[in-house]
Amino acid sequence: MTGKNYRVIAERGLNIRSGPGRDFADLGDLALGEEVISPDTSGWLPVLLQDGTVGWLIQDFLQEISASQEPPGEAEEVDSGEAAPAAGGSNFSTKEETIQSIIAACRVQGLTLPEQIAYVLATVEWETGRTFKPVKEAYWKSEAWRQANLRYFPFYGRGYVQLTWEANYRKYSQVSGKDLVGNPDLALDPQTALFILIHGFKTGAFTGKKITDYINSEGVDFFNARRCINGVDKAEEIAALAEKHLETLP
């Protein structure tokens, strides 16, 4: 599963529906030029809204964009033909290939500043115990230990960024089209974990804080960027890792 960026091109804006069809309730609107991110799909696209609910947008009035594109002029609609494929592919065979896949996914989904990419990599390094593999929370412990000690079991942390709590698994089930509630271990799939990682950082889905709140063209705050994930827990250590990744980025 890949994520794609889309921009609204309907001149009068676009309704957000509560489900994939015009008969579903209207949740609000997006204005001309507003951007969203959604998994690689077609027809009606699920998007995670700022209040944590999932809305649906008809693809006919969305244009796929890349991070380098400028906003288009006004238009009323576009053809609903096949969307262009996502840039590049993902390879998780080795640690280095995984790092390159994360870098590519950041750029495709609009996190293009080197400092943003460095912080995403630092987070993955910390959250996965430097393995750069999707892992279970307390992966060195047994499942019996997790059941006895983690109050949100079985919706404990999984993936590159430790997705937790049933509500978050439910959100990303709706967005991804995968039944993460029925089978939480699907969050360990590298491609799914990669989408959740970048999407959460970009939209603020994890804590309400976006990476652009702390790392943007006007300044870089590696310490407080941790608030996108888990308060300031281990913020200094992850900030130091981000500095190291920044030095090695191509």
LUMDRENFI-810754 format. One line per 10 residues: number of its first residue (from 1); their letters; for each residue x, y, z of N, C-alpha, C. Coordinates in steps of 0.2 Angstrom, whole numbers, plus 5000, padded with zeros to 4 digits. Layout:
NUM	A	X Y Z X Y Z X Y Z | ...
***
This chain:
1	MTGKNYRVIA	5004 4994 5000 5000 5000 5000 5004 5006 5000 | 5003 5011 4995 5007 5017 4995 5002 5023 4997 | 5005 5028 4999 5001 5034 5000 5002 5039 4994 | 4997 5043 4992 4997 5048 4987 4995 5055 4990 | 4997 5060 4987 4995 5067 4989 4990 5069 4983 | 4985 5072 4985 4980 5075 4981 4978 5082 4982 | 4976 5086 4977 4974 5093 4978 4967 5094 4975 | 4963 5097 4979 4956 5098 4977 4956 5103 4971 | 4953 5102 4965 4953 5106 4960 4946 5108 4958 | 4941 5106 4962 4934 5108 4961 4933 5116 4962
11	ERGLNIRSGP	4931 5120 4958 4931 5127 4959 4927 5129 4965 | 4921 5126 4967 4917 5127 4972 4919 5123 4978 | 4924 5119 4978 4926 5115 4984 4923 5108 4983 | 4925 5104 4988 4923 5097 4988 4920 5095 4995 | 4914 5091 4994 4911 5089 5000 4915 5083 5003 | 4915 5082 5010 4918 5076 5013 4912 5072 5015 | 4912 5066 5013 4907 5061 5015 4909 5057 5020 | 4904 5054 5024 4905 5049 5030 4907 5042 5027 | 4906 5041 5021 4907 5034 5018 4908 5035 5010 | 4909 5030 5007 4911 5030 5000 4905 5031 4995
21	GRDFADLGDL	4902 5036 4995 4896 5037 4991 4892 5044 4992 | 4889 5046 4987 4885 5053 4988 4880 5052 4993 | 4877 5046 4995 4871 5046 4999 4874 5046 5006 | 4880 5046 5008 4882 5046 5015 4882 5054 5017 | 4882 5054 5024 4882 5061 5027 4887 5066 5025 | 4886 5072 5025 4891 5077 5023 4894 5079 5029 | 4901 5078 5030 4905 5080 5035 4908 5087 5035 | 4907 5090 5030 4911 5097 5029 4913 5097 5022 | 4918 5102 5021 4921 5104 5014 4928 5105 5014 | 4931 5104 5008 4938 5106 5007 4938 5111 5002
31	ALGEEVISPD	4942 5116 5002 4942 5122 4998 4946 5120 4992 | 4945 5124 4986 4950 5123 4981 4957 5124 4983 | 4961 5119 4981 4968 5120 4982 4970 5116 4988 | 4966 5114 4993 4968 5111 4999 4970 5104 4997 | 4975 5101 5001 4978 5095 5000 4977 5090 5005 | 4976 5083 5003 4975 5078 5007 4980 5072 5005 | 4980 5067 5009 4984 5061 5008 4980 5055 5009 | 4980 5050 5004 4976 5044 5004 4980 5038 5002 | 4978 5032 5004 4981 5026 5001 4980 5026 4993 | 4984 5022 4990 4984 5021 4983 4977 5017 4981
41	TSGWLPVLLQ	4972 5020 4979 4966 5017 4978 4962 5021 4972 | 4956 5020 4971 4952 5023 4966 4945 5024 4968 | 4942 5029 4964 4935 5030 4966 4934 5035 4971 | 4932 5032 4977 4931 5036 4983 4937 5035 4988 | 4940 5040 4990 4947 5040 4994 4946 5041 5001 | 4948 5037 5005 4947 5038 5013 4953 5043 5015 | 4951 5048 5019 4956 5052 5022 4955 5053 5029 | 4960 5054 5033 4959 5055 5040 4959 5062 5042 | 4953 5064 5045 4952 5071 5046 4956 5074 5053 | 4956 5080 5054 4960 5083 5060 4956 5081 5066
51	DGTVGWLIQD	4950 5079 5066 4947 5077 5072 4947 5070 5074 | 4951 5066 5069 4952 5059 5070 4947 5055 5067 | 4941 5058 5064 4937 5054 5060 4939 5052 5053 | 4936 5048 5050 4938 5046 5043 4933 5049 5038 | 4935 5053 5033 4930 5055 5028 4932 5052 5021 | 4927 5053 5017 4928 5051 5010 4927 5056 5005 | 4932 5056 5000 4932 5061 4994 4931 5058 4988 | 4927 5060 4983 4926 5057 4977 4933 5059 4972 | 4936 5055 4969 4942 5056 4966 4942 5060 4960 | 4936 5060 4957 4935 5064 4951 4937 5071 4951
61	FLQEISASQE	4936 5074 4958 4938 5081 4959 4944 5082 4963 | 4949 5077 4962 4955 5078 4965 4961 5076 4960 | 4966 5080 4961 4972 5079 4956 4978 5076 4960 | 4981 5071 4958 4987 5069 4961 4992 5073 4960 | 4996 5075 4965 5002 5080 4965 5008 5076 4968 | 5014 5079 4966 5020 5078 4969 5022 5083 4973 | 5027 5082 4977 5029 5087 4981 5032 5094 4978 | 5034 5093 4972 5037 5098 4968 5032 5102 4964 | 5026 5100 4964 5021 5104 4959 5019 5110 4963 | 5018 5115 4959 5014 5121 4961 5007 5121 4961
71	PPGEAEEVDS	5003 5124 4965 4996 5124 4964 4993 5125 4957 | 4988 5122 4955 4986 5123 4948 4981 5129 4948 | 4979 5131 4942 4974 5136 4941 4967 5133 4942 | 4962 5137 4943 4956 5134 4944 4953 5130 4939 | 4949 5125 4941 4946 5120 4936 4940 5117 4940 | 4936 5115 4936 4930 5112 4939 4930 5105 4940 | 4933 5101 4936 4934 5094 4937 4939 5091 4932 | 4941 5084 4934 4946 5081 4930 4943 5074 4928 | 4946 5071 4923 4944 5064 4922 4945 5059 4927 | 4941 5054 4928 4942 5049 4933 4946 5043 4931
81	GEAAPAAGGS	4951 5044 4926 4955 5039 4924 4960 5036 4929 | 4964 5032 4927 4969 5029 4931 4974 5034 4934 | 4975 5034 4941 4980 5039 4944 4987 5036 4942 | 4991 5041 4941 4998 5039 4940 5001 5035 4946 | 5006 5031 4944 5009 5027 4949 5013 5031 4954 | 5014 5028 4960 5018 5032 4965 5025 5032 4963 | 5029 5037 4965 5036 5037 4963 5040 5032 4966 | 5043 5028 4962 5048 5023 4965 5045 5017 4968 | 5049 5013 4970 5046 5007 4974 5049 5006 4981 | 5046 5002 4985 5049 5001 4992 5052 4994 4992
91	NFSTKEETIQ	5058 4994 4995 5062 4988 4996 5064 4988 5003 | 5062 4982 5007 5063 4982 5014 5068 4976 5015 | 5072 4974 5010 5076 4968 5011 5082 4969 5016 | 5085 4975 5016 5090 4976 5021 5089 4983 5025 | 5093 4984 5030 5092 4990 5033 5093 4996 5029 | 5098 4996 5025 5100 5002 5020 5094 5003 5015 | 5091 4997 5013 5086 4998 5008 5080 5001 5011 | 5078 4999 5017 5073 5001 5021 5073 5009 5022 | 5079 5011 5024 5081 5018 5025 5079 5022 5019 | 5082 5019 5013 5080 5023 5007 5073 5023 5005
101	SIIAACRVQG	5069 5018 5007 5062 5017 5005 5059 5023 5010 | 5061 5023 5016 5058 5029 5020 5059 5036 5018 | 5065 5037 5015 5067 5043 5013 5063 5045 5006 | 5062 5040 5002 5058 5041 4996 5051 5042 4998 | 5048 5038 5003 5041 5039 5005 5040 5046 5008 | 5045 5049 5012 5044 5055 5014 5043 5060 5009 | 5048 5060 5004 5048 5065 4998 5041 5064 4994 | 5039 5058 4993 5033 5057 4989 5027 5060 4993 | 5027 5060 4999 5021 5062 5003 5022 5069 5006 | 5027 5073 5003 5027 5080 5004 5032 5082 5010
111	LTLPEQIAYV	5035 5077 5013 5040 5079 5019 5047 5079 5015 | 5049 5085 5012 5054 5086 5008 5060 5089 5011 | 5059 5093 5017 5065 5096 5020 5070 5090 5023 | 5076 5091 5022 5081 5086 5025 5080 5085 5032 | 5078 5090 5036 5078 5090 5043 5071 5086 5045 | 5066 5086 5041 5060 5082 5042 5062 5075 5041 | 5065 5073 5035 5067 5066 5034 5071 5064 5039 | 5076 5068 5041 5081 5065 5047 5077 5064 5053 | 5072 5068 5055 5068 5066 5061 5064 5060 5060 | 5061 5059 5054 5057 5053 5053 5062 5047 5054
121	LATVEWETGR	5068 5047 5051 5072 5041 5052 5075 5040 5059 | 5076 5046 5062 5078 5045 5069 5072 5042 5074 | 5066 5044 5072 5060 5040 5076 5060 5033 5074 | 5061 5031 5068 5061 5024 5066 5066 5020 5070 | 5072 5023 5070 5078 5020 5073 5077 5019 5080 | 5074 5024 5084 5073 5023 5091 5067 5018 5092 | 5061 5019 5089 5055 5015 5090 5056 5008 5088 | 5061 5006 5084 5062 4999 5082 5068 4996 5085 | 5071 4999 5090 5077 4997 5093 5083 4996 5088 | 5083 5001 5084 5089 5002 5079 5089 4996 5074
131	TFKPVKEAYW	5083 4993 5073 5083 4987 5068 5080 4990 5062 | 5076 4995 5061 5073 4998 5055 5068 4992 5053 | 5065 4988 5057 5060 4983 5055 5054 4985 5059 | 5048 4984 5056 5042 4984 5060 5042 4979 5066 | 5041 4982 5072 5042 4977 5078 5036 4978 5082 | 5035 4973 5087 5030 4974 5092 5032 4977 5098 | 5028 4981 5101 5030 4984 5108 5033 4979 5112 | 5039 4981 5116 5042 4976 5120 5044 4970 5116 | 5047 4970 5110 5047 4965 5106 5052 4959 5109 | 5056 4961 5114 5060 4956 5117 5056 4952 5123
141	KSEAWRQANL	5050 4954 5124 5045 4950 5129 5041 4946 5125 | 5037 4941 5129 5032 4937 5126 5026 4940 5125 | 5021 4936 5121 5015 4939 5120 5011 4938 5127 | 5012 4933 5131 5009 4933 5137 5011 4939 5142 | 5017 4941 5141 5019 4947 5145 5015 4953 5143 | 5015 4954 5136 5011 4960 5134 5004 4959 5136 | 5001 4954 5136 4994 4953 5138 4993 4955 5145 | 4998 4953 5149 4997 4954 5156 4999 4961 5158 | 5003 4965 5154 5006 4971 5156 5004 4977 5152 | 5001 4976 5146 4999 4982 5142 4991 4983 5142
151	RYFPFYGRGY	4989 4988 5145 4982 4989 5146 4978 4990 5140 | 4981 4991 5134 4978 4992 5128 4978 4986 5124 | 4981 4980 5127 4981 4974 5123 4974 4972 5120 | 4974 4969 5114 4979 4968 5110 4982 4973 5105 | 4979 4979 5106 4981 4985 5102 4987 4989 5104 | 4992 4985 5106 4999 4988 5108 5003 4990 5102 | 5008 4993 5103 5012 4996 5098 5015 4991 5093 | 5014 4993 5087 5017 4989 5081 5019 4994 5076 | 5024 4991 5072 5026 4995 5066 5032 4999 5067 | 5033 5004 5063 5039 5008 5063 5039 5014 5068
161	VQLTWEANYR	5032 5015 5070 5031 5021 5075 5026 5019 5081 | 5025 5012 5082 5022 5010 5087 5014 5012 5088 | 5010 5010 5083 5003 5012 5083 5000 5009 5089 | 4996 5012 5093 4993 5010 5099 4986 5012 5100 | 4982 5008 5104 4975 5009 5105 4970 5007 5100 | 4965 5004 5102 4960 5002 5097 4958 5007 5092 | 4956 5013 5095 4954 5019 5091 4958 5020 5085 | 4965 5020 5086 4970 5022 5081 4970 5016 5076 | 4970 5010 5078 4969 5004 5074 4963 5005 5069 | 4958 5007 5072 4951 5007 5068 4952 5013 5063
171	KYSQVSGKDL	4955 5019 5065 4956 5024 5060 4960 5022 5054 | 4965 5018 5056 4970 5016 5050 4967 5010 5046 | 4962 5006 5049 4959 5001 5046 4955 5004 5040 | 4951 5010 5042 4947 5013 5037 4951 5017 5032 | 4956 5020 5034 4960 5023 5029 4964 5019 5024 | 4966 5013 5027 4971 5008 5023 4966 5003 5019 | 4960 5002 5022 4956 4996 5019 4959 4990 5021 | 4963 4989 5026 4965 4983 5029 4962 4982 5036 | 4960 4976 5038 4957 4975 5044 4962 4975 5050 | 4964 4980 5052 4969 4981 5057 4966 4979 5064
181	VGNPDLALDP	4960 4980 5065 4956 4979 5071 4955 4971 5072 | 4953 4968 5066 4952 4961 5067 4959 4957 5067 | 4964 4960 5064 4971 4957 5064 4976 4962 5065 | 4977 4964 5071 4982 4970 5072 4989 4969 5070 | 4991 4962 5069 4998 4961 5066 4999 4963 5059 | 4993 4965 5056 4994 4968 5049 4998 4974 5049 | 4998 4978 5055 5002 4984 5055 5009 4983 5055 | 5011 4976 5055 5018 4975 5055 5021 4974 5048 | 5016 4974 5043 5018 4973 5036 5022 4980 5034 | 5028 4979 5031 5032 4985 5030 5029 4991 5026
191	QTALFILIHG	5025 4989 5021 5022 4994 5017 5017 4998 5021 | 5013 4994 5025 5007 4997 5029 5010 5001 5034 | 5016 4998 5038 5019 5002 5043 5022 5009 5040 | 5025 5008 5034 5028 5014 5031 5022 5020 5030 | 5017 5018 5027 5011 5022 5026 5009 5026 5032 | 5008 5022 5038 5006 5024 5044 5011 5029 5047 | 5017 5027 5046 5023 5032 5049 5022 5039 5046 | 5022 5039 5039 5023 5046 5036 5016 5049 5036 | 5011 5046 5036 5004 5049 5036 5003 5052 5043 | 5005 5048 5048 5004 5051 5055 5008 5057 5056
201	FKTGAFTGKK	5014 5057 5054 5019 5063 5055 5016 5069 5051 | 5013 5068 5045 5011 5073 5041 5004 5076 5043 | 5000 5072 5045 4993 5074 5047 4992 5076 5054 | 4997 5073 5059 4996 5074 5066 4991 5069 5069 | 4990 5063 5065 4985 5058 5067 4987 5055 5074 | 4993 5055 5076 4995 5051 5082 4993 5056 5088 | 4995 5062 5089 4994 5066 5095 4991 5073 5093 | 4989 5074 5087 4987 5081 5085 4992 5085 5083 | 4999 5084 5084 5004 5088 5082 5007 5085 5076 | 5008 5090 5071 5012 5088 5064 5019 5089 5065
211	ITDYINSEGV	5023 5086 5061 5030 5087 5060 5031 5094 5058 | 5027 5097 5054 5028 5104 5051 5027 5109 5057 | 5024 5107 5062 5023 5112 5068 5030 5113 5071 | 5035 5109 5070 5041 5109 5073 5047 5110 5068 | 5046 5107 5063 5052 5107 5058 5049 5110 5051 | 5051 5116 5049 5048 5119 5043 5053 5124 5041 | 5052 5127 5036 5056 5132 5032 5059 5138 5037 | 5055 5139 5042 5057 5144 5047 5061 5142 5053 | 5061 5136 5054 5065 5134 5060 5065 5126 5061 | 5069 5124 5065 5070 5117 5067 5070 5116 5074
221	DFFNARRCIN	5065 5112 5077 5065 5110 5084 5065 5102 5085 | 5071 5099 5084 5071 5092 5085 5068 5090 5091 | 5070 5093 5097 5067 5091 5103 5060 5091 5104 | 5056 5096 5102 5049 5096 5103 5045 5092 5097 | 5049 5090 5092 5046 5086 5087 5044 5080 5090 | 5046 5078 5095 5044 5071 5098 5037 5072 5100 | 5034 5078 5101 5027 5078 5103 5023 5076 5098 | 5025 5074 5092 5021 5071 5086 5020 5064 5088 | 5024 5061 5092 5023 5054 5094 5021 5052 5101 | 5025 5055 5106 5024 5053 5113 5027 5059 5118
231	GVDKAEEIAA	5024 5064 5118 5026 5070 5122 5033 5072 5121 | 5037 5072 5126 5045 5073 5126 5049 5067 5128 | 5045 5061 5128 5049 5055 5131 5055 5054 5126 | 5060 5053 5129 5067 5052 5125 5068 5057 5120 | 5066 5063 5121 5066 5068 5115 5074 5070 5114 | 5078 5070 5119 5085 5072 5118 5088 5067 5114 | 5087 5060 5116 5090 5055 5112 5089 5055 5105 | 5082 5056 5104 5080 5055 5097 5082 5062 5093 | 5083 5067 5096 5085 5073 5093 5092 5072 5091 | 5096 5069 5095 5103 5067 5093 5104 5063 5087
241	LAEKHLETLP	5099 5058 5087 5099 5053 5081 5097 5057 5075 | 5093 5062 5075 5091 5066 5070 5097 5070 5067 | 5101 5073 5071 5107 5076 5069 5111 5072 5065 | 5112 5066 5068 5117 5061 5064 5114 5059 5057 | 5107 5058 5057 5105 5056 5050 5105 5062 5045 | 5104 5068 5048 5105 5074 5044 5111 5075 5041 | 5117 5073 5044 5123 5073 5041 5125 5068 5035 | 5121 5063 5035 5122 5057 5030 5117 5057 5025 | 5112 5062 5025 5107 5062 5020 5110 5064 5013 | 5108 5060 5008 5110 5062 5001 5107 5069 4999
***
